[in-house]
C-alpha cells in the first residue's frame, strides 16, 4: 500500500499526536505497577506504626483485678469457715462436762 502525497500531508501533522497516545498506552502498565509499589510501601510503613497487640501491662492489670476478686472470695469463704469452726469449738466446750466446775489456784 502506497501513500500518496496528499495523504502524506494529512498524516504528518497527526504523527506526533498518535505517537504520544501510543507511548502513553505503553507506559500505563508500568505507571500502574509503580503506583501499586508505592502504595504497598506506604501500607507497610503505616502497619509498622500501628500497635498490633496490647501491651503486657494491660493483660496483667486484668489478671490482678481477677486475682483480687478471687482473693476476696477466698477470704470470705475462710472467714465463714472460721466462724463455723469457732461455733463448733464453742459447742464442744459446752458439751465437755468437766470444764468450768473446778477452779485450781496455786500460790
Steps between C-alpha positions, in 0.01 A plus 500: 500500500648824390447837655417779269632851553157636595461229763849573623411865558203393713692229691812697593329741741327206671821300558610676826148475640476128424851433628416670830186287536692184419775586746242570772335164438833322526596678823166449674576151638840616626343804665239279665769266633696793638189637667415160651857463632481845655167416664642174636795686653265755654280223645799318647625824657155563648482143633834544674361798687186317615481306825403145416487354850403648832794548731563247775416757763139506383476126529655501845257768616215275405664207673559694820140612506384142458751385762369763739145377453610140551692594814201683643276202433751263664529728804123511532487121485778472759327741732176304467689178566677648800169625643355156452803335662490741796134414550593132489770555766255690719252214467771248595599705804140510616469128454809427714361453851827538690578852390395787719410295810832508689736788552863423580699777664867465597690751709 
